[in-house]
Amino acid sequence: MAPTGSPSAADKARSPLKLKKGSLVKVDRHAYLADASRAASDPDPPDYLFLGPGELLQMKPDAALIRWRLPVPDVWLPVDVLSLYE
């Protein structure tokens, strides 16, 4: 059992990010590659995903449309792999 003062890893995974249209984000490499189906479809994802920033254009409950500041297509990504760009 985790101490009451610090949230467990499971609590952090369930807590939603404060994402909204216009937020700057990047992709968490570990979370992205942890999903076997994603790793199988793109075994060597481009670095710009992990470096950011990408701008959040649209939100759905489980996915977000991201536009990168590069000449690449906008892409829908699961919200659980996104982190705020700092």
N, C-alpha and C positions, 0 to 999 in steps of 0.2 A: 504494500500500500504506500502510495506517495505521500510525503508530508503535505499538510494542508496549505502551506505557504507557496509551494511550487507545483504547477500543473504537470501531470504525467504526459508522456508522449502521446497517449491515446487522446487525452483532452486537447492537446495542441492540434492534433490531426482533425478533430471534430470542430474546433473553433473556426468560424468563417473569417476570411480576410476581409478587410474593409475595401473591397473592390467596387469601383463604380466606373461609369463611362468616363474616359479621359485619364484614368489611372495609368501610371507607368509601371510596367511589370517586366519580370524576366522569368525564365523557366528554371525550376529547381532540378539540377542535373540528376541527383540521386532519385528523386521522386519520379522523374520522367523515365529513367532507365530501369526502375524497379518493376515496371509493368512489362511482362514478357512479350505481350502482343505488340506494344509500341517498339520495343527493342528489336523484335523480329521484322517489323515493317520498315524500320529505319535504324539499322545497326550503327550508323555513324552520323548522328544528327549534326546539323551545322552549328558552329560555335555561337553565332549571333543569338540563337535562342537563349543561351545561358548567360550571355553578357548583357543583353538588353541595351537600352530600354525599348520595349514595345508599348504601343498605346492601345488600351482597351477600347474597342469600338462598340461592341454589343455584349450583353450578358444574357445568359440563360441560367437556370438553376445549377446546371452541372458543367457548363462550358462557357468559354469566352472567345470572342473574335478579336484577334490581335493584329495590329498593323505595325510592321517593323520599319525603321528609318533607313531602309535599304530597298533597292529595286527587286523585291521578292513579293510573292502573293501574300495576301492576308490569310491567316490560318485560324481555324477553330481548335482550341486546346482545352483539355479538362481543367477545371478550376483548381483541382487538388494538386496540380503540378506548378501552379503559379505562385510567385512571391512578389511583393512590392519592390520596385527598383529604388535603391537608396543612393 
